[in-house]
Amino acid sequence: MRKTLLGLVLLALVLALPVDAQQLLPAQFGTWTKSACLEKVEEAALSAEAGGKEGAFSCSYASGANKLQVWVQKFHDPTAAYEVYTSGLKPGMMASFVGNNAAVSENRLWMLTGNLVLRVDSQNLASESDLRALVKSFDRHTDKTPLPDIRSFLPSTGLVQGTQRYSQGPDGYQAAVKALDRAAYADLATELGLGPKSASDGEAMLAGFNNGRGGQEVLLLVLYPTPQVAEQQLHHIKPLLESKPEFAGTTAERDASLVSLVLSPSTPEMAARLRKAIKYDTEITWNEPATTLTDPTWFQVLKTVFFAAAGICVFAAIGGLIYGVFRLLLKRLFPGKVFDRTKNVELLQLGLNSKEIKPDDFY
């Protein structure tokens, strides 16, 4: 009885697990078959801020004598997953053709697909087609909403691949500036509107750029919901940058809803050149009501005249017919009372012809 009860409890716990937790990692992809899964899996950095859903899952796959390990974690949306994905990038990583957001470092594949972050260890043992099949198996579990627009604002010239960092909260921002060797700016998260209790709702994008002198410039972009919020944050940031010596040379500028900072630039000219290369354009349009006056053609004029004349003739004919019917009807219903009243009405006549004058002729 106890064994039966214990079995029912275990079955209920298994059924209570989210469907995604049971089916997120496929049983097979390409020539690879799932062999075993880890019970305790370490979650990705920034999982708490990004809102990891069911935690991370990791299983090993075998193809003949070869083995590889697949790790995956699901997040609230692609934006949150993108924050985690960029936190795992490192300089020197090469782009992979497995997907649009995929990087390879040594034998490890680090990838973003929808709201899933994926890691494949010993990926060099699998073919590109097998890895594409693995990514394809996640399609029914992923959210396909677009990634944040701010990622496309970074300049292309001089960009050090693997240094891109996206943040929608203080943890991601602080980890980013430390990874880019700008730890002195870690305490600016709240002033930039990235704090957990901030009403500014800003999102940040950072990256490193070669300055051609053996050094690296760090560009920080912060995008706000409206230009008004961006202007308010700018007035709050500028005095702080000017008051502390560790921020010497760092200035903040606003373009519509975007605030840009070059953190501790090597020269003001380098900072200006980097800002000028930012791919962020604003366009204000004003739509006013407008009319176009054109002269009608002669054919249209004549057509309108003929139709108008025909309309008047038809109206006159119908009006005459209605009046005639009305007159006949009154003469029949009220004989001698409305019309033919020769005793009450007389008309003066000149009598210019020889015909005998009879007043009844006019009624």
HELIX and SHEET records of a PDB file:
HELIX    1   1 ARG A    2  ALA A   16  1                                  15    
HELIX    2   2 VAL A   19  GLN A   23  1                                   5    
HELIX    3   3 SER A   47  ALA A   50  1                                   4    
HELIX    4   4 PRO A   78  SER A   87  1                                  10    
HELIX    5   5 GLN A  123  LEU A  125  5                                   3    
HELIX    6   6 GLU A  128  LYS A  136  1                                   9    
HELIX    7   7 ASP A  139  HIS A  141  5                                   3    
HELIX    8   8 ASP A  149  PHE A  153  5                                   5    
HELIX    9   9 PRO A  170  ALA A  179  1                                  10    
HELIX   10  10 ALA A  183  LEU A  188  5                                   6    
HELIX   11  11 PRO A  227  SER A  243  1                                  17    
HELIX   12  12 PRO A  245  PHE A  247  5                                   3    
HELIX   13  13 PRO A  268  LYS A  276  1                                   9    
HELIX   14  14 TRP A  298  LEU A  333  1                                  36    
HELIX   15  15 PRO A  359  PHE A  362  5                                   4    
SHEET    1   A 8 GLN A  28  PHE A  29  0                                        
SHEET    2   A 8 TRP A  32  CYS A  37 -1                                        
SHEET    3   A 8 GLY A  52  SER A  63 -1                                        
SHEET    4   A 8 ASN A  66  PHE A  75 -1                                        
SHEET    5   A 8 LEU A 116  ASP A 121 -1                                        
SHEET    6   A 8 ARG A 108  THR A 113 -1                                        
SHEET    7   A 8 ASN A 101  SER A 105 -1                                        
SHEET    8   A 8 MET A  94  ALA A  95 -1                                        
SHEET    1   B 5 ARG A 165  SER A 167  0                                        
SHEET    2   B 5 GLU A 203  ASN A 210 -1                                        
SHEET    3   B 5 GLN A 216  LEU A 223 -1                                        
SHEET    4   B 5 LEU A 258  LEU A 263 -1                                        
SHEET    5   B 5 ALA A 252  ASP A 255 -1                                        
END                                                                             
